Amino acid sequence: MKKSVQTLLMATAISFAIFGPAHADDDDLQEMESISKSFGLIPLEQAKATALQAKPGVIKDAELENRTFEKGWDYEFEVVDADGKEWEVNVDAKTGKVRNIKRDWF
């Protein structure tokens, strides 16, 4: 039973990764690329690779966030691991270093 649930969760995560970005995220991707070029930030693909190296899995969502209190930009990724758990991985968009990894409970 546990293996069936894990398989279902991984299939769902993979379908999000494959089909999700093709729909409504094209504008967001263009906006992220435009902002990253304008401000001299690392490319999205480099940030994705860093996030997946820190927390292996499938990226479900990606955003470029302007930090309010600590000035700067972060790429924020939602990553689903092999156990189906969701994680939030923040990568500093200027330095390319992982700022934090935390479990996404909701």
MMTF fields as JSON, N, C-alpha, C and O atoms, coordinates in Angstrom:
{
  "mmtfVersion": "1.0.0",
  "mmtfProducer": "UNKNOWN",
  "numBonds": 423,
  "numAtoms": 424,
  "numGroups": 106,
  "numChains": 1,
  "numModels": 1,
  "chainsPerModel": [1],
  "groupsPerChain": [106],
  "chainIdList": ["A"],
  "bondAtomList": [4, 2, 8, 6, 12, 10, 16, 14, 20, 18, 24, 22, 28, 26, 32, 30, 36, 34, 40, 38, 44, 42, 48, 46, 52, 50, 56, 54, 60, 58, 64, 62, 68, 66, 72, 70, 76, 74, 80, 78, 84, 82, 88, 86, 92, 90, 96, 94, 100, 98, 104, 102, 108, 106, 112, 110, 116, 114, 120, 118, 124, 122, 128, 126, 132, 130, 136, 134, 140, 138, 144, 142, 148, 146, 152, 150, 156, 154, 160, 158, 164, 162, 168, 166, 172, 170, 176, 174, 180, 178, 184, 182, 188, 186, 192, 190, 196, 194, 200, 198, 204, 202, 208, 206, 212, 210, 216, 214, 220, 218, 224, 222, 228, 226, 232, 230, 236, 234, 240, 238, 244, 242, 248, 246, 252, 250, 256, 254, 260, 258, 264, 262, 268, 266, 272, 270, 276, 274, 280, 278, 284, 282, 288, 286, 292, 290, 296, 294, 300, 298, 304, 302, 308, 306, 312, 310, 316, 314, 320, 318, 324, 322, 328, 326, 332, 330, 336, 334, 340, 338, 344, 342, 348, 346, 352, 350, 356, 354, 360, 358, 364, 362, 368, 366, 372, 370, 376, 374, 380, 378, 384, 382, 388, 386, 392, 390, 396, 394, 400, 398, 404, 402, 408, 406, 412, 410, 416, 414, 420, 418],
  "bondOrderList": [1, 1, 1, 1, 1, 1, 1, 1, 1, 1, 1, 1, 1, 1, 1, 1, 1, 1, 1, 1, 1, 1, 1, 1, 1, 1, 1, 1, 1, 1, 1, 1, 1, 1, 1, 1, 1, 1, 1, 1, 1, 1, 1, 1, 1, 1, 1, 1, 1, 1, 1, 1, 1, 1, 1, 1, 1, 1, 1, 1, 1, 1, 1, 1, 1, 1, 1, 1, 1, 1, 1, 1, 1, 1, 1, 1, 1, 1, 1, 1, 1, 1, 1, 1, 1, 1, 1, 1, 1, 1, 1, 1, 1, 1, 1, 1, 1, 1, 1, 1, 1, 1, 1, 1, 1],
  "groupList": [{"groupName": "MET", "atomNameList": ["N", "CA", "C", "O"], "elementList": ["N", "C", "C", "O"], "formalChargeList": [0, 0, 0, 0], "bondAtomList": [1, 0, 2, 1, 3, 2], "bondOrderList": [1, 1, 2], "singleLetterCode": "M", "chemCompType": "L-PEPTIDE LINKING"}, {"groupName": "LYS", "atomNameList": ["N", "CA", "C", "O"], "elementList": ["N", "C", "C", "O"], "formalChargeList": [0, 0, 0, 0], "bondAtomList": [1, 0, 2, 1, 3, 2], "bondOrderList": [1, 1, 2], "singleLetterCode": "K", "chemCompType": "L-PEPTIDE LINKING"}, {"groupName": "SER", "atomNameList": ["N", "CA", "C", "O"], "elementList": ["N", "C", "C", "O"], "formalChargeList": [0, 0, 0, 0], "bondAtomList": [1, 0, 2, 1, 3, 2], "bondOrderList": [1, 1, 2], "singleLetterCode": "S", "chemCompType": "L-PEPTIDE LINKING"}, {"groupName": "VAL", "atomNameList": ["N", "CA", "C", "O"], "elementList": ["N", "C", "C", "O"], "formalChargeList": [0, 0, 0, 0], "bondAtomList": [1, 0, 2, 1, 3, 2], "bondOrderList": [1, 1, 2], "singleLetterCode": "V", "chemCompType": "L-PEPTIDE LINKING"}, {"groupName": "GLN", "atomNameList": ["N", "CA", "C", "O"], "elementList": ["N", "C", "C", "O"], "formalChargeList": [0, 0, 0, 0], "bondAtomList": [1, 0, 2, 1, 3, 2], "bondOrderList": [1, 1, 2], "singleLetterCode": "Q", "chemCompType": "L-PEPTIDE LINKING"}, {"groupName": "THR", "atomNameList": ["N", "CA", "C", "O"], "elementList": ["N", "C", "C", "O"], "formalChargeList": [0, 0, 0, 0], "bondAtomList": [1, 0, 2, 1, 3, 2], "bondOrderList": [1, 1, 2], "singleLetterCode": "T", "chemCompType": "L-PEPTIDE LINKING"}, {"groupName": "LEU", "atomNameList": ["N", "CA", "C", "O"], "elementList": ["N", "C", "C", "O"], "formalChargeList": [0, 0, 0, 0], "bondAtomList": [1, 0, 2, 1, 3, 2], "bondOrderList": [1, 1, 2], "singleLetterCode": "L", "chemCompType": "L-PEPTIDE LINKING"}, {"groupName": "ALA", "atomNameList": ["N", "CA", "C", "O"], "elementList": ["N", "C", "C", "O"], "formalChargeList": [0, 0, 0, 0], "bondAtomList": [1, 0, 2, 1, 3, 2], "bondOrderList": [1, 1, 2], "singleLetterCode": "A", "chemCompType": "L-PEPTIDE LINKING"}, {"groupName": "ILE", "atomNameList": ["N", "CA", "C", "O"], "elementList": ["N", "C", "C", "O"], "formalChargeList": [0, 0, 0, 0], "bondAtomList": [1, 0, 2, 1, 3, 2], "bondOrderList": [1, 1, 2], "singleLetterCode": "I", "chemCompType": "L-PEPTIDE LINKING"}, {"groupName": "PHE", "atomNameList": ["N", "CA", "C", "O"], "elementList": ["N", "C", "C", "O"], "formalChargeList": [0, 0, 0, 0], "bondAtomList": [1, 0, 2, 1, 3, 2], "bondOrderList": [1, 1, 2], "singleLetterCode": "F", "chemCompType": "L-PEPTIDE LINKING"}, {"groupName": "GLY", "atomNameList": ["N", "CA", "C", "O"], "elementList": ["N", "C", "C", "O"], "formalChargeList": [0, 0, 0, 0], "bondAtomList": [1, 0, 2, 1, 3, 2], "bondOrderList": [1, 1, 2], "singleLetterCode": "G", "chemCompType": "PEPTIDE LINKING"}, {"groupName": "PRO", "atomNameList": ["N", "CA", "C", "O"], "elementList": ["N", "C", "C", "O"], "formalChargeList": [0, 0, 0, 0], "bondAtomList": [1, 0, 2, 1, 3, 2], "bondOrderList": [1, 1, 2], "singleLetterCode": "P", "chemCompType": "L-PEPTIDE LINKING"}, {"groupName": "HIS", "atomNameList": ["N", "CA", "C", "O"], "elementList": ["N", "C", "C", "O"], "formalChargeList": [0, 0, 0, 0], "bondAtomList": [1, 0, 2, 1, 3, 2], "bondOrderList": [1, 1, 2], "singleLetterCode": "H", "chemCompType": "L-PEPTIDE LINKING"}, {"groupName": "ASP", "atomNameList": ["N", "CA", "C", "O"], "elementList": ["N", "C", "C", "O"], "formalChargeList": [0, 0, 0, 0], "bondAtomList": [1, 0, 2, 1, 3, 2], "bondOrderList": [1, 1, 2], "singleLetterCode": "D", "chemCompType": "L-PEPTIDE LINKING"}, {"groupName": "GLU", "atomNameList": ["N", "CA", "C", "O"], "elementList": ["N", "C", "C", "O"], "formalChargeList": [0, 0, 0, 0], "bondAtomList": [1, 0, 2, 1, 3, 2], "bondOrderList": [1, 1, 2], "singleLetterCode": "E", "chemCompType": "L-PEPTIDE LINKING"}, {"groupName": "ASN", "atomNameList": ["N", "CA", "C", "O"], "elementList": ["N", "C", "C", "O"], "formalChargeList": [0, 0, 0, 0], "bondAtomList": [1, 0, 2, 1, 3, 2], "bondOrderList": [1, 1, 2], "singleLetterCode": "N", "chemCompType": "L-PEPTIDE LINKING"}, {"groupName": "ARG", "atomNameList": ["N", "CA", "C", "O"], "elementList": ["N", "C", "C", "O"], "formalChargeList": [0, 0, 0, 0], "bondAtomList": [1, 0, 2, 1, 3, 2], "bondOrderList": [1, 1, 2], "singleLetterCode": "R", "chemCompType": "L-PEPTIDE LINKING"}, {"groupName": "TRP", "atomNameList": ["N", "CA", "C", "O"], "elementList": ["N", "C", "C", "O"], "formalChargeList": [0, 0, 0, 0], "bondAtomList": [1, 0, 2, 1, 3, 2], "bondOrderList": [1, 1, 2], "singleLetterCode": "W", "chemCompType": "L-PEPTIDE LINKING"}, {"groupName": "TYR", "atomNameList": ["N", "CA", "C", "O"], "elementList": ["N", "C", "C", "O"], "formalChargeList": [0, 0, 0, 0], "bondAtomList": [1, 0, 2, 1, 3, 2], "bondOrderList": [1, 1, 2], "singleLetterCode": "Y", "chemCompType": "L-PEPTIDE LINKING"}],
  "groupTypeList": [0, 1, 1, 2, 3, 4, 5, 6, 6, 0, 7, 5, 7, 8, 2, 9, 7, 8, 9, 10, 11, 7, 12, 7, 13, 13, 13, 13, 6, 4, 14, 0, 14, 2, 8, 2, 1, 2, 9, 10, 6, 8, 11, 6, 14, 4, 7, 1, 7, 5, 7, 6, 4, 7, 1, 11, 10, 3, 8, 1, 13, 7, 14, 6, 14, 15, 16, 5, 9, 14, 1, 10, 17, 13, 18, 14, 9, 14, 3, 3, 13, 7, 13, 10, 1, 14, 17, 14, 3, 15, 3, 13, 7, 1, 5, 10, 1, 3, 16, 15, 8, 1, 16, 13, 17, 9],
  "groupIdList": [1, 2, 3, 4, 5, 6, 7, 8, 9, 10, 11, 12, 13, 14, 15, 16, 17, 18, 19, 20, 21, 22, 23, 24, 25, 26, 27, 28, 29, 30, 31, 32, 33, 34, 35, 36, 37, 38, 39, 40, 41, 42, 43, 44, 45, 46, 47, 48, 49, 50, 51, 52, 53, 54, 55, 56, 57, 58, 59, 60, 61, 62, 63, 64, 65, 66, 67, 68, 69, 70, 71, 72, 73, 74, 75, 76, 77, 78, 79, 80, 81, 82, 83, 84, 85, 86, 87, 88, 89, 90, 91, 92, 93, 94, 95, 96, 97, 98, 99, 100, 101, 102, 103, 104, 105, 106],
  "secStructList": [7, 2, 2, 2, 2, 2, 2, 2, 2, 2, 2, 2, 2, 2, 2, 2, 2, 2, 2, 6, 6, 6, 1, 6, 6, 2, 2, 2, 2, 2, 2, 2, 2, 2, 2, 2, 2, 2, 2, 6, 7, 7, 7, 2, 2, 2, 2, 2, 2, 2, 2, 2, 2, 2, 1, 7, 1, 3, 3, 3, 3, 3, 3, 3, 3, 3, 3, 6, 6, 6, 6, 3, 3, 3, 3, 3, 3, 3, 3, 3, 7, 6, 6, 1, 7, 3, 3, 3, 3, 3, 3, 3, 6, 6, 6, 7, 7, 3, 3, 3, 3, 3, 3, 7, 7, 7],
  "xCoordList": [0.829, 0.0, 0.872, 0.618, 1.915, 2.785, 3.475, 3.623, 3.895, 4.575, 3.616, 4.028, 2.336, 1.346, 1.142, 1.036, 1.087, 0.912, 2.127, 1.984, 3.319, 4.536, 4.579, 4.958, 4.194, 4.181, 3.186, 3.485, 2.013, 1.0, 1.489, 1.303, 2.113, 2.622, 3.717, 3.744, 4.603, 5.667, 5.091, 5.54, 4.108, 3.483, 2.799, 2.866, 2.147, 1.508, 2.543, 2.366, 3.619, 4.676, 5.296, 5.558, 5.529, 6.122, 5.17, 5.602, 3.876, 2.929, 2.861, 2.72, 2.958, 3.023, 4.261, 4.197, 5.369, 6.624, 6.582, 7.128, 5.939, 5.908, 4.824, 5.082, 3.613, 2.492, 2.195, 1.659, 2.528, 2.226, 2.845, 2.124, 4.159, 4.789, 4.326, 4.47, 3.78, 3.396, 2.135, 1.847, 1.389, 0.122, 0.269, 0.528, 0.113, 0.007, 1.333, 1.374, 2.407, 3.656, 4.556, 5.616, 4.156, 5.012, 5.292, 6.428, 4.258, 4.452, 5.374, 6.235, 5.192, 6.039, 7.497, 8.401, 7.723, 9.092, 9.742, 10.907, 8.989, 9.523, 9.833, 10.849, 8.952, 9.179, 10.416, 11.221, 10.572, 11.751, 13.031, 14.018, 13.012, 14.199, 14.524, 15.69, 13.493, 13.695, 14.288, 15.229, 13.733, 14.231, 15.661, 16.517, 15.922, 17.27, 18.315, 19.416, 17.991, 18.931, 19.12, 20.24, 18.025, 18.091, 18.93, 19.631, 18.86, 19.548, 20.825, 21.424, 21.247, 22.48, 22.391, 23.354, 21.232, 21.025, 21.407, 21.536, 21.586, 21.908, 20.695, 19.562, 20.918, 19.798, 18.955, 19.449, 17.693, 16.762, 17.271, 17.186, 17.792, 18.269, 19.399, 19.466, 20.273, 21.365, 20.805, 21.252, 19.826, 19.203, 18.461, 18.497, 17.786, 17.09, 18.071, 17.813, 19.195, 20.203, 20.725, 20.928, 20.941, 21.417, 20.378, 20.714, 19.103, 18.024, 17.908, 17.746, 17.989, 17.862, 19.078, 18.971, 20.22, 21.405, 21.246, 21.654, 20.65, 20.45, 19.306, 19.377, 18.248, 17.089, 16.612, 15.793, 17.122, 16.74, 15.234, 14.591, 14.703, 13.281, 12.829, 13.6, 11.571, 10.964, 10.497, 9.826, 10.845, 10.398, 8.958, 8.629, 8.113, 6.692, 6.356, 5.447, 7.091, 6.815, 8.088, 8.949, 8.198, 9.355, 8.877, 8.006, 9.462, 9.145, 10.425, 11.38, 10.431, 11.524, 10.962, 10.086, 11.467, 10.936, 11.895, 13.102, 11.35, 12.118, 12.052, 10.979, 13.201, 13.229, 12.988, 13.597, 12.117, 11.768, 12.755, 13.314, 12.977, 13.795, 15.285, 16.072, 15.667, 17.059, 17.082, 16.655, 17.564, 17.489, 18.099, 19.114, 17.474, 17.969, 16.846, 15.668, 17.226, 16.272, 16.572, 17.729, 15.511, 15.611, 14.792, 13.701, 15.325, 14.503, 13.918, 14.648, 12.603, 11.929, 11.348, 10.55, 11.765, 11.322, 10.524, 10.883, 9.435, 8.717, 9.2, 9.038, 9.797, 10.373, 9.632, 9.42, 9.239, 8.623, 9.685, 10.238, 9.972, 11.01, 10.442, 9.25, 11.282, 10.884, 9.822, 9.107, 9.711, 8.696, 7.392, 6.44, 7.338, 6.132, 6.036, 5.021, 7.075, 7.076, 7.462, 8.32, 6.801, 7.091, 8.045, 7.925, 8.997, 10.01, 10.077, 9.82, 10.419, 10.678, 12.18, 12.785, 12.772, 14.208, 14.399, 13.918, 15.099, 15.382, 16.843, 17.743, 17.061, 18.403, 18.612, 17.807, 19.698, 20.02, 20.26, 21.126, 19.493, 19.545, 20.784, 21.069, 21.513, 22.744, 23.959, 24.795, 24.042, 25.222, 25.07, 26.067, 23.826, 23.593, 23.7, 23.688, 23.804, 23.914, 22.533, 21.647, 22.364, 21.111, 20.996, 21.888, 19.89, 19.67, 18.992, 19.36, 18.016, 17.394, 16.566, 16.164, 16.334, 15.483, 14.542, 14.979, 13.254, 12.311, 11.168, 10.818, 10.61, 9.486, 8.27, 7.946, 7.596, 6.373, 5.21, 4.903, 4.568, 3.538, 2.178, 1.301, 1.975, 0.637, 0.672, -0.368],
  "yCoordList": [-1.193, 0.0, 1.254, 2.199, 1.253, 2.425, 2.682, 3.832, 1.62, 1.759, 2.319, 3.112, 1.917, 2.43, 3.923, 4.657, 4.378, 5.8, 6.584, 7.654, 6.055, 6.733, 6.825, 7.857, 5.757, 5.757, 6.781, 7.506, 6.843, 7.814, 9.242, 10.102, 9.491, 10.834, 11.233, 12.373, 10.324, 10.636, 10.882, 11.786, 10.09, 10.292, 11.656, 12.343, 12.042, 13.355, 14.461, 15.43, 14.319, 15.338, 15.466, 16.574, 14.34, 14.376, 15.035, 15.807, 14.735, 15.366, 16.869, 17.623, 17.327, 18.766, 19.36, 20.424, 18.676, 19.193, 19.254, 20.178, 18.278, 18.24, 19.148, 19.931, 19.044, 19.756, 21.102, 21.993, 21.266, 22.51, 23.735, 24.69, 23.76, 24.959, 25.332, 26.488, 24.398, 24.691, 25.537, 26.096, 25.643, 26.364, 27.837, 28.646, 28.202, 29.61, 30.26, 31.469, 29.504, 30.059, 30.719, 31.237, 30.712, 31.308, 32.778, 33.228, 33.536, 34.954, 35.122, 36.001, 34.271, 34.347, 34.061, 34.73, 33.07, 32.731, 33.89, 34.211, 34.513, 35.66, 36.813, 37.493, 37.026, 38.099, 37.802, 38.699, 36.548, 36.18, 36.383, 36.906, 35.97, 36.137, 37.613, 38.007, 38.42, 39.859, 40.512, 41.3, 40.181, 40.743, 40.279, 41.077, 38.989, 38.471, 39.129, 39.431, 39.354, 40.03, 41.49, 42.001, 42.163, 43.59, 43.847, 44.856, 42.932, 43.142, 42.319, 42.306, 41.639, 40.86, 39.649, 39.314, 38.989, 37.811, 36.552, 36.576, 35.453, 34.193, 33.725, 34.064, 32.955, 32.441, 31.447, 30.789, 31.351, 30.438, 29.0, 28.29, 28.565, 27.178, 26.868, 25.767, 27.825, 27.632, 27.523, 26.691, 28.367, 28.321, 27.003, 26.434, 26.512, 25.22, 24.099, 23.261, 24.089, 23.043, 23.089, 22.047, 24.287, 24.445, 23.925, 23.222, 24.276, 23.835, 22.316, 21.712, 21.7, 20.238, 19.511, 18.37, 20.156, 19.558, 19.57, 18.63, 20.639, 20.758, 19.877, 19.329, 19.739, 18.931, 18.183, 18.703, 16.965, 16.2, 15.939, 15.698, 15.993, 15.759, 16.366, 16.463, 16.776, 17.377, 18.778, 18.962, 19.764, 21.138, 21.281, 21.029, 21.69, 21.852, 23.292, 23.531, 24.254, 25.667, 26.464, 26.075, 27.579, 28.464, 29.907, 30.27, 30.727, 32.153, 32.928, 32.409, 34.175, 35.087, 36.113, 36.899, 36.108, 36.95, 38.077, 37.866, 39.274, 40.423, 40.422, 40.6, 40.221, 40.194, 41.601, 42.561, 41.72, 43.022, 43.475, 44.566, 42.668, 43.089, 42.943, 43.825, 41.847, 41.644, 41.905, 41.06, 43.035, 43.448, 42.401, 41.783, 42.219, 41.287, 40.453, 40.696, 39.473, 38.605, 37.144, 36.751, 36.347, 34.901, 34.197, 34.643, 33.092, 32.148, 31.225, 30.676, 31.055, 30.186, 29.008, 29.183, 27.803, 26.592, 25.713, 25.56, 25.133, 24.085, 22.77, 22.526, 21.927, 20.661, 19.515, 19.535, 18.517, 17.305, 16.22, 15.906, 15.637, 14.607, 13.227, 13.095, 12.211, 10.846, 10.275, 9.345, 10.825, 10.367, 11.137, 10.883, 12.087, 12.884, 14.091, 14.787, 14.352, 15.515, 16.752, 16.706, 17.874, 19.127, 19.975, 20.07, 20.588, 21.419, 22.759, 22.847, 23.793, 25.101, 25.339, 25.291, 25.595, 25.845, 27.259, 27.58, 28.096, 29.463, 29.572, 29.211, 30.079, 30.272, 31.768, 32.426, 32.303, 33.717, 33.954, 33.324, 34.86, 35.076, 35.842, 35.896, 36.423, 37.139, 36.215, 36.157, 35.488, 34.656, 33.212, 32.534, 32.736, 31.349, 30.369, 29.157, 30.876, 29.997, 29.727, 30.58, 28.522, 28.167, 28.979, 28.946, 29.71, 30.512, 29.68, 29.772, 28.877, 27.985, 26.908, 27.031, 25.855, 24.748, 24.478, 24.278, 24.472, 24.157, 23.314, 23.387, 22.529, 21.658, 22.525, 23.396, 22.29, 23.008, 22.146, 21.127, 22.545, 21.729, 21.885, 21.047, 22.926, 23.162, 23.281, 23.48],
  "zCoordList": [0.0, 0.0, 0.0, -0.748, 0.858, 0.947, -0.385, -0.799, -1.054, -2.345, -3.396, -4.243, -3.352, -4.298, -4.119, -5.101, -2.882, -2.593, -3.075, -3.668, -2.823, -3.272, -4.794, -5.348, -5.46, -6.921, -7.449, -8.398, -6.844, -7.248, -7.037, -7.898, -5.892, -5.613, -6.597, -7.061, -6.914, -7.869, -9.264, -9.969, -9.661, -10.972, -11.035, -12.054, -9.947, -9.878, -9.961, -10.699, -9.208, -9.219, -10.604, -11.072, -11.252, -12.592, -13.585, -14.442, -13.473, -14.399, -14.176, -15.139, -12.919, -12.651, -13.309, -13.924, -13.18, -13.735, -15.258, -15.861, -15.872, -17.334, -17.905, -18.819, -17.366, -17.963, -17.32, -17.979, -16.054, -15.349, -15.968, -16.256, -16.191, -16.725, -18.133, -18.529, -18.893, -20.268, -20.355, -21.413, -19.289, -19.358, -19.018, -19.909, -17.768, -17.387, -17.035, -16.805, -16.987, -16.475, -17.514, -17.163, -18.787, -19.812, -19.544, -19.687, -19.154, -18.839, -17.646, -17.638, -16.629, -15.441, -15.792, -15.293, -16.648, -17.05, -17.798, -17.565, -18.693, -19.43, -18.484, -18.632, -17.512, -16.536, -15.685, -15.432, -15.243, -14.456, -15.26, -14.742, -16.525, -17.372, -17.582, -17.567, -17.776, -17.976, -16.731, -16.824, -15.565, -14.303, -14.05, -13.667, -14.263, -13.981, -14.877, -14.416, -16.137, -17.039, -16.642, -16.659, -16.284, -15.93, -14.687, -14.604, -13.718, -12.445, -12.294, -11.219, -13.348, -13.288, -12.375, -11.686, -12.369, -11.525, -12.298, -13.523, -11.566, -12.231, -13.038, -12.697, -14.095, -14.891, -14.093, -13.178, -14.45, -13.795, -13.836, -12.834, -14.966, -15.097, -14.115, -13.568, -13.897, -12.93, -11.515, -10.726, -11.201, -9.87, -9.667, -8.576, -10.715, -10.628, -10.311, -9.447, -11.016, -10.798, -9.368, -8.745, -8.849, -7.467, -6.484, -5.531, -6.717, -5.826, -5.812, -4.752, -6.987, -7.067, -6.518, -6.069, -6.55, -5.936, -4.413, -3.73, -3.891, -2.446, -1.951, -0.851, -2.759, -2.377, -3.629, -4.387, -3.845, -5.036, -5.09, -4.068, -6.278, -6.488, -7.798, -8.752, -7.834, -9.013, -8.648, -7.632, -9.464, -9.2, -9.665, -10.825, -8.733, -8.999, -9.374, -10.169, -8.803, -9.056, -8.834, -8.046, -9.533, -9.378, -9.409, -10.2, -8.537, -8.493, -8.245, -7.669, -8.684, -8.377, -7.413, -7.773, -6.183, -5.115, -4.773, -4.661, -4.607, -4.143, -2.618, -2.042, -1.96, -0.494, 0.046, -0.426, 1.017, 1.573, 2.634, 2.528, 3.641, 4.777, 4.506, 4.848, 3.901, 3.492, 1.994, 1.208, 1.608, 0.203, -0.726, -0.406, -1.861, -2.854, -3.433, -3.17, -4.22, -4.906, -4.592, -4.447, -4.489, -4.305, -5.372, -5.726, -5.885, -6.625, -5.569, -4.743, -5.595, -4.636, -5.411, -6.332, -5.021, -5.709, -4.763, -3.596, -5.27, -4.556, -5.16, -6.355, -4.314, -4.764, -4.085, -2.873, -4.873, -4.335, -4.366, -5.42, -3.171, -3.11, -3.431, -3.71, -3.394, -3.754, -2.826, -3.2, -1.611, -0.662, -0.802, -0.065, -1.754, -1.955, -1.044, -1.046, -0.266, 0.628, -0.164, -1.045, 0.172, -0.511, 0.317, 1.538, -0.384, 0.245, -0.464, -1.665, 0.27, -0.319, -0.259, 0.812, -1.416, -1.506, -2.051, -3.138, -1.296, -1.726, -2.128, -1.369, -3.342, -3.88, -4.09, -4.749, -3.528, -3.717, -5.207, -5.814, -5.78, -7.225, -7.676, -8.872, -6.758, -7.107, -6.994, -7.896, -5.865, -5.604, -6.077, -6.325, -6.206, -6.594, -5.441, -5.656, -4.219, -3.047, -2.453, -2.499, -1.89, -1.229, 0.054, 0.902, 0.189, 1.403, 2.486, 3.657, 2.11, 3.087, 2.394, 1.237, 3.159, 2.727, 3.887, 5.02, 3.597, 4.671, 4.125, 2.947, 5.001, 4.645, 4.398, 5.206, 3.285, 2.944, 3.406, 2.785, 4.481, 5.107, 4.453, 4.668, 3.665, 3.094, 1.604, 0.976]
}
